[in-house]
Amino acid sequence: QQAVAVRADFQGGVVTPVSFRHAGREQRVARVNARWVDRAGRHPRFHFSVTVESGDVCELQLAAADLVWWLDSITVEG
């Protein structure tokens, strides 16, 4: 898990990741596959499964406590 810089839209109380930087490259989000909220801790964590333009599927997490984005996993296509 690593912290990543994410560009996201915040509209109508809904967060949608648009792109993020990983390994020095900008990854554009082609599709948000799923979103869910983990409310187990003191502060909620917002999770997103996204497909980037390369076809890889990534799981991003936004920690509400400090608004830091985390890249939890990457599933490489092919």
Buried (B, 14 or more C-beta within 10 A) or exposed (E): EEEBEBEBEEEEEEBEBEBBEBEEEEBEBEEBEEBEEEEEEEEBBBBBBBBBEBEBBBBBBBBBEEEEBBBEEEEEEE
